[in-house]
Amino acid sequence: MALGVAYVLELGTPYSAAVTVLLVAHPVHGMVLAKSTARLFGTLIGAVMAIALMGMFSQSPELFMLGLSLWMGLCTLASTLLRNFRSYESVLAGYTVVLIVLPGVDAPDQMFDLMTSRVSVVTIGIVCSGLVAALLTSRSAVRGLRARLRGTMRSVNSYVRLALSDDHTGRIQPLRRKLGAEIIELDALLEFAATESAEVAPLRDTLRAALAAMLGVLAGAASLHEALRRVATRPANRESDPILISRMAESLALLSEIEAALGEDEPRAAGVRLTGLAQRLAQLESDIEAGLDPNDLPSLVAHDRLAEVLDELGVALAGVMALGAGRLPPPGREGWDSLRRPGALAFHLDWRGGMINGLRATVAVWFAGAIWILSGWPYGWMMVGVVVPNVGLLAMRDHPEQDAVEFVKGCTIAAVLGWVSLNSLLPMADDFFGLCLVLGPCLFLAVVLATNPKTVFIGIGIMVFYLVMLTPTNPMVYDANLYLNSVLATLAGGVLSMVVFRLILPSDPQGHVRAMIRTIRRDIEALLASGPAVAPAAWESRMHDRMLRLLGRMRVAEMSDDGLIRGGFASLRIGREIIRARRLLAEIATDRTLTDVMTPSWRALRHLGRTPAGVVRALRRSAAGLLLLAERERAGDAHILVRVAASLIEVAFLIGRNRRFFRAGALPSAPTRAMAFGNR
């Protein structure tokens, strides 16, 4: 359809409309719309930049290539920092300049026409993709979000039940990793569903708050599990605390009812039942908060963590209810107030990786341009046109040099298929239907290969460059010299991309692991410089995202993950406890005595990487000082001081157990060292 419309409108590169369709195709309608929107905006930004660069440097190809290389480096940096299709939009804004400018580099006065033609073919491809996706795609991002959100909520619910149990077999840690990855992935699905549905779009912030609460449950339940273990191992064990036993039994019973309600097939009945359960959950959390006993520290910590987990569960459950109802009820509706709590997800910004990728892209584009200019090859711009998108798109991959090899394989297959089509098949086609019969099987093969993770770049190489090298125009031009030059330029660009990723700032997975650990440690140190209003949701979601990235880099580097991942999750909980302690302290009047007690701990935490053991000692001294202050303070302040002391004890415990993770210079430098890396 896109190719036919572009032919009817007599556009200069009608095949680009078909390439657009191939690149934005996806079985989920919302993803087609999201990627199409990103492609359109990226094309528009790149078109404006193309006009600007050509306007400034039309008589100086050297300066033009310098400007293009700097622009592509900036776009690659942005794509590394951004997520989902915004990352793709940034890369597209970079290489669109090449697609517009270089084909008409000898005719700068026609640049505006080339720009409008490029935007037109992309728009045609996007419109045709959206129309066909709306008519034919059966998989819906909204339906997928509803099903996966309820399923993840049930899993989170089961995770809390496991934390409340006496099971110490180590099932919590792998389940926590799995759920953390699922929740982070739900944010991308939410973005697609909000693009697809006007019903989901107003709930975007509400649902993100629910996802943040789920991440909070993961961290809080781990703390709760350890708090219950400490209560169970003390001389007067958990069995002698009837109130704690009663609260745990109530919580387990309520969690079982919630899990059953989430599994109901009838949405209306499930919504009514969940509303009542949410009210009971909020009441139970309130009762636990009201009954905290500052005179029994282990029991207070266990009750406090249980109340916190139930509170976060309430927020997450309210988000599931809102999505099921398709709306956010008015303020004051009982059982739904937690929906209005502010919450936002935050993600890791990989500035180190972004600077490396941006610098590599800048050098690679400039080098490819220099080869073109110095060689005087008339088709050298095609080679540059292959290198530019490759250095941006492949930079996000774990093994870019291997993917570049697969891409060259795809381009080679495309060249063979194109030669057969040009010389044997297309001469027999005398209408548009015949053209489709020739192109269809090759493109179908390319799409099938692109959907397989093992052959994705072979498929991309075929489906893009089969059309680009063949250049089906109206009327069709059968020029073997043009075709062979196009093939040579495409393969040269692919080979040059391989060389770039092998020689120019090659990928260093172990370096990424070490950099991530340093970033995590420095963030804890910097947390003390922030005010007490740091959002726990932002901290937790960013740390979960970092741990997922850390796991990926460690798999690429073939490094063991046990000690490092435990240290990463400990960092998440440490930040959570620091935020809690500072918020609690902000609720009471600060005097000189309290400042003298807390200052050594805050000062020590700012230098966590130097002496983790010294930080542990300072935290324990401050906790002891707070407990002494609590003994002679009025009831309200004593209650808060004991809770702050409990947070400091938790931080000291976590740092002490993972001190090698936090000590600067004690990071793994090779797979053999990493395999032995532990929490000693």
N, C-alpha and C positions, 0 to 999 in steps of 0.2 A: 504493500500500500504506500509506504513512504517513498519508495523508489518511483512508483508510478506517478504520484503527486508531484515529485520533484521534476520528472520528465515533462509533465503537462505544463508546469510553470516555467520550463526551459531554463532551469538554474544551471550554473556552471559546473558544479560537482554534485550531480544527483546521487551518486553512490554514497556520499557522506551522510545523507539522510538515512540510508539503510544501515550504515555503520553505527549511527546513533541508536537506532532501534536495537541492534545487537548488544550494544554496551549497557543499555538501561534495562534490558529484559530481566524479569524476575517473576517467579510464580505467585508472589504475594503483591496484591495491588498497591498497598501502602508503600512498599519498597520501590515499586516502579515510580510512583509519584514523587517520593522523596529524592530518589536518584535523578529523576528527570529535572526536578526543580534545581538541584545542585548543579547539574550539567548546564542548564540554561543560564543561571547566574554566573557560573564560572566562565561560560562562553562570552557573556556580555562584558564582564570585567576584563577578560583577555582581549576582546575586540577594542575596547577603549584604550588599553595599554598599547596595542599594536599600532593604532593611529598615532598615539603620542610618540612612540619610539621612532616610527618612520618619519614623522614630522620633524623630529629633532635631528635625526642622523641619516637622512635619505642619501646624502652625498658622501657619507663616511661609513663604509661597511665595518671597519674595525671597531669604531665607537658603537655602532649598532649592535654588534655581537657582544661587546662588553656590557651594554645596557641590558640586552636580552639575558645574558648569563647571570647578572646580578638580580634581575627580576625573577628568573627561574629559581635561583637560590633562595630568595625571600619566600616564594610560593612553596617551595619544598620544606623550608623551616616551618611555615604555617601549617602545612599538611601534617607534619610530625606532631605538632602541639594539639591539633584539633582531632575530633572523633567522627566516626560514621561517615556520612556523605559530605559533611563540611570539609573533611580532609580531602576527599576526592574533588570537591569544588575548588579548593586551593590549587591543587596540581593542575587542574583543567585551566584555571586562569593563567597559569604559566605557559603551558604548551599551546594554547589557542593562538598566542602571538605568532608562533612559528607557522601554524596552519594557515593563518591569514596573510602574513607578510612575505614569507619566503617564496611561495609560488609566484608572486608578482614583484619580486625584488627589483627586476629590471624596468618596471613600470610603476613608479611610486604615485603617479597621478591617478592610477586606477585603484588605489588602496581603499577608498571608501566603498567602491563597488564590491571589492573582494570581501570587505568586512560585512556588508549587508547580505551578500550571498552566503557567507559562512553562518551567520546568525539565522538566516532563513532555512537552510537545510537542517540545522540542528533543531529549530523550532518545529519543522515538519516531522522530523523523527520523533520528537517528544510528544506531539499531539497524536500521531498515529499510535505510538506505544500506549499512551494513556487511554485512548479510545478502545483499542483491542483488549487491554487489560481490564477495563471496566466491563466489557461485554463477555469476556471469556474466562477470566481467572476465577477459580472457585475458592482458592485459599485466601482468607481474609486476615489482615493483621489484627483487626479488632477482635475477631473470634479467637485468634491465636493468643492475643493478650489476655482475654478473659479466662481461657482455659489454663494458660501457663501461670497466670497470677494466682488463681485458686489452687492449682497444683503445688506451686512453690509455697503458698501460705500453709497448706497442709503439711508440707515437708518441714517448714519452720516450726509449726506446732509440734510435730513429732520430735524435732530436735530439742525443744524445751522439755518435753516429757522425758526424753533421754537424760537431759541434764538434771532433772529432779529425781532420777532413779539412783539406785546404788551401783549402777553398772560402771566399772572402772576398767573395761577391757580395751579402751582406746578407740572406740567407735566414734567418739565425738569429733576428733580432729579431722579425719577424712570427710565426714559428713559436712562439717563446717566449710571446708574448702569447696566442696561440690555446690553447696547452697550459695556461697559467696559468688561463685562464677555465674550461677543461674540468675541471681538478683542483678548483677551488673549487666548481663545480657538483656534482661527485661527492660532496662532503660532504653536500649536501641529499639526494641520492639515497640515500646511506648511511643517513641518518636515517629515510627512508621504509622502506627495506629492513629496518632493525632493528626498526621498528614492526610490519612485516608478518611477519617470520620469527623464531621462537625460536632458530633456528640461527645467524642473523647477529648477533643482539643481543649475545651474549658476545664477539663479535669486533669490536665497535664501536671500542674504544680502539686495538686492534691495527691496524685498517684506517685509522683516522685517522693513526696513526704512519706508515703506508705513504704516505698522501696527503701528509703533511708532508715525507717523504723525497723524493717526486717534485718538490715545490716546491724542495727543497734541490738536487736534480739540475739544475733549470733555472738556478739561480744559480751553482752550482759549475761547470757546463759552460760558461757564459759566461766565467767567470774562466779556465777551462782553455783555451778557445779563444784568448783574448788572450795567455795565458802562452806558448802554442805559437807564436803569431805573433812574440812577442818573441824566443824562441829562434831562430826561423827568420831573423830580420833581424839578429841579432848577427854580428860578424865571423866567429867560429867557429860556423857555423850548425848547424841541427838534424842535418844529415847527418853531422856529425862527432861526434854523441852516439849511439853504437850502442846503449847501454842504453835510452835514451829511445825510439829507433826500435823496438827489440825489444818494449818494454812496450806501445807504441801498437799494434803489430801483434797482440800477444796480446789486447789489449783489443778491437780491432775484430773479430777472429775470434770471441771469446767473445760479443760483442754480436750478431753475426750468428746464432750458434747460439741465443741466448736469443730473438731475434725469431722464428726459425723455430719454436721450441718453443711460444711464445705463440700461434702461429697454428694449432697442431694441434687437430683436432676431437675427438679422444678424450681426455676429462679425465684418466683414470687414467694413460695413457701420458705425457701432457703433464706431470702432476704428478711422475712419477718422473724424467723428463728434466730438469725445472726444478730439482728437488732437487739433482741432480748438478751442474748448472750453477751453482747458488747456492754450492755448496761450492767450486767452482773460482774463482768470483768473489771469495769471501772470501779464498782463498789468494793470489790475484793481488794483491789490495789489501794483504795482509799483507807480501808480498814487496817491493812497492814502498815501503811504509813503512820496512821494514828496510834498504833500500838508499839512503836519502836521503843526498846528499852536501852537507854544509854549506859546502864550499869552492867550489861552483859555484852562485851564486845563481839565475840564470835557469833552469838545469836543475832545481834543487831546487824552485823554485816550480811548474814544469810537472809534476814527479813528485808533488809534494804535492797539487796540484789534481786530478790523475788519480786518486790514491788516495782522495781525498775523494769524488769523483764515483762511483767504484766502490763505496765503502762505502754511500753513499746509495742507489745502485741496488740493492744487496743488501737493504736494508731494504724498499724498495718491492716488489721481487720476492717477498720472503718474505710480504708482505701478500697479493699475488695468489695465492700458493700456499695460504695459510691459508684464503682465501675459497673456492678451488677444492676444498680438502679438507673444508671445513665445520667445522673445529675447529683448536684451537691445540695442537700436540704438547707433551708434558711437557718440562721443562727438560733441557738437555744433549743434545737431539737434534741431531746434526751438520747444519749447513746451515740450521737454523731459529732459532738463538739470537738473530739480529738482530730477530726479532719481539718480543722482550721489552724492547727499548730503549724508554724512555719518550719519548713524542712527543705533542704536542697542537696542534691548529689554533687560531689566534686570529684574531679579525676586528676590523675597524675599528669603534670606537664613536663615532658621529657626535653628540657632545654639542652642538655648535653647531646642527646641524639639528634635533636633538631639542628643544632649548630653544625654537627658533623655532616648530616645529610644536606643541609643548605650549602655548606662549603664544597662538598663533593659535586653537587649539581652545578654550582657556579664554575668550578674548574673544568668539569666535563663539557659543558656547553661551550665555554670559551675555546677549549681545545678542539672540539669538533668544528667550530666556526673557523678557527685558524687553519685547519686542514683544508677546508673548503676554499677559503680565500687564497691561500698559498698555492693550492693545486690548480685553481682556475677551472675546476671541473663543473660544467654547466648543470649537472644533476647533483652536485654536492649538497644543495639545499635539502634534497630528500634524505640524505644521510643524517643531516642535522635534525630533520623532522622526526627521525626515529630515535635518536639519542635523547632528545629533550624530554619526551614523555617517559622514556624508560628510566631515566635517573630520578624522576619524581615518583613514579608509580611503584618501582621495585624497591625504593628506599625503605618502605614500610614492612618489607618481607623479612622473615628470619634468615633465609639463605638467598640474598639477592643475586649472588654470582651464579648459583645453580639455576635459579629461575631465568636468568638471562640466557643460559645455555638452552633451556627448554623453549624459550621464546625464539631463538635462532632456528631451532628444529621446526617450530611451527611456521616460521617465515619460509624456510626451505620447502616444506610441503606445499605451502601456499603458492610458491613460485612454480612448482611442477604442475599443480592443478590449474594455475592460471595459464601456463603455456599450452596445456592440452585444450583448455577452453577457448583460448584465443585462436589457435590454429586449426582445431578440428571440430569443435562443437558450435561456437558462436556463428561461424559462416553459414551454418545450416538453419539458424534462427532468423526469421524475417519479420517477427513482430514481438510485442512485449511478452506475450504468453510464452513464446519460445525462449526468450531471454530468461524468464523465471524458471523454466525447466532446466536450463543450463546451470544457473546460479544456485538454485534451491538445494540440490543434494550436497554440494560442497559446504554451503553455509550450515546445513543441518548437521553434517559431520562435525563442523567446527564447534557448534553450540553444545553438542553431546560431549565432546572432549573438554570443553570449558567448564562443564558442570562436575567433572571428576577432579578432586583435589590433586591427584597425581599427574594429571595432564592439563591442568588449567591454563598454563601459559602456552602450551602447544596449541590449544584451542583458540586462545586469544590471538596468537600470531597468525593463525589461518583466517579467522573470521574478520580481522581488520585488514590484513595486507593482501588477502586474495582479491578483495574489492579495490583496494588502493592501487595495487600493481596492475590490475586488469583495467581500471578506470572506465567502466561502462558508461559511455556518454550517448547522446542522441544528436546527430547520427554517430554510430560506433566508428572508432578509428582503429584500423589494424596496422599498427606500426611496431614491427619487431624490434627496431633499434630503441624506440622509447621504452618498450617493455623490458628489454634486457638491461638498459640503464637503470630503470626503476628497481629491478631485482637486485642488481649489483649495489645500488645505494641502500636498499633496505637491509641486505645482508651485512654490508659494511657497517651500517649503524648498529645492527644487533651485535656484531663482533666487538665493535668499539665499546658498547655498553658492558659486555663481559669484561673487557680489559679495565674499564673504569672501576667496576666493583671489586676487582681483584687487586688493583694497584693503588687507587686513590682512596685513602682512608678506609681500608677494608673493614668489614663487619667484625666486631670483637665482642662476642657474647659474654665472655668472662669479665671484660671491662664494664659492660652494661650491668652485670650483677654487682660488681664492687661499687659502681657509681650509685646504684639504687640503694644499697645498704648505707652508704654515706649520706644520701639524701634523707633517708628515714631517720637516721640518728640526728642529723642537723635540724630536721623539722621538730623533733622533740625539744632540742635545745632552744629553737626559736619560739616554741610555744609559750615560753615564759615571758617573751617580749611582747606578746599580744595581750589585749585586755581580757577580762573574764568573760566577755560575751562571745567567745569563739563557739561556733555551732558544732555540737557533737556529730550531727549528721554529715557535715562536710568533712570532718576529720576521718570518720569511720569509712565513708564511701571512698575517699581518696586513698586511704590505706589499703582497703580491700582491692582497689584497682591496681595499686602498686604490687601487692602480693601476687595477683594474677599475672602481671607482667613479669615479675621476678621468677615465677614458676616457668613461664614460657622461655625466658632467657636461659634459665638453668637447664631446661630440657635440651635447648640448642647446644649449650656448652657441655652437655653430658655430665652435669654436676649433681651430686646428691642434694636432696632438698630438705631433709629432716630438720637439721639444726637451723638453717637459714629461715625456713618457713615458720618454725616455732618462734624464732626471734622476731620475725616480721609481725606475727600476730600478737606477740607480747608488746611490741611497740604500739600497736593499735590500742590495746587495753591500757597501756601506760598513759598515752595521750588522753584517753577517755577519763581516767582517774584524775589526771592533773586538771582537766577542764571541770570535772565535778567538784574537786577540792576548791578551786578558785571561785567557782560560783557560790558554793556554800559560805566561804569566807566573806564574800561580798554582801551576804545577808546580815552580818553582824557588825557591830562597831569594832574597829581595829584600834587597839591601844599599843603602847610601847612594848609591853610584855609579849603580846601576841606577835608583833613584828619581829622581836628578837628570837622567838621560837621558830618562825617560818623562814626568815631570811637565809639562814645557812643552807636549807634544802633547796630553795629556789636558785641560790647562787651556784650550788653544786650541780644542779641539773643543767645549767647553762654550759657546763663543761663536761657533759656526760662522756664524750669520747676520750677524755684524758684519763680519768680515774673512776671507772664504774664502781669499784669497791668503796671508794670514798663517798660516792653519791649514796650508796646503800647505807653507810654508817650515818650520814647526815640525815637521811630520811627517817631512820629509826630513832635518832635522838629527837627530831622534831615531833614524831608521833608520841614518844614518851612525854615530851613537854606538853603537848596538847591534852593528853589524858590527865596529867597533873592539874592543868588549868581547869579542865572540865569538872574535877572534883570540888572546886570551890566556886564555880560559876552558877548563876541561876539556871533553872531547868532548861529553858529554851536554848540558851547559848551552849550549855553543856551537851545537849543533844547534837548540835551542829559540830562542836569541836570533836566529839567522839567519831562522828561520821567522816570528818576530814582526816582524823588520825587513821581510821581504817583505810582510807584511800592511800595515804602515804605508806602504810604497811604493805598494801597491795603492790604499789609501785616498787618498793624496796625488794619485795619478793621476786617480782618479774625481772628486774634488772639483775639481781643476784643470780638468778637461774640462767640468765642469757648474757652474762657479762662479756663473753668473747664476741658476741654479735655486736655489742655496742663499743667495744674498745677499738679506737682508731689504730690502724696498722695491723690488726689481727684478722684481716679479711682473707678469704681463700684466693690464691693466685693461679691455681692449676687444678684440673680435675682430680688429680691424685690427692691433693690436700683437701679438696672439697668433700671427697668421699669420706674423709675421717672427721669432718667438721661437726662438732657437737655442741652441747650446751654446758660444757664444763666451766 
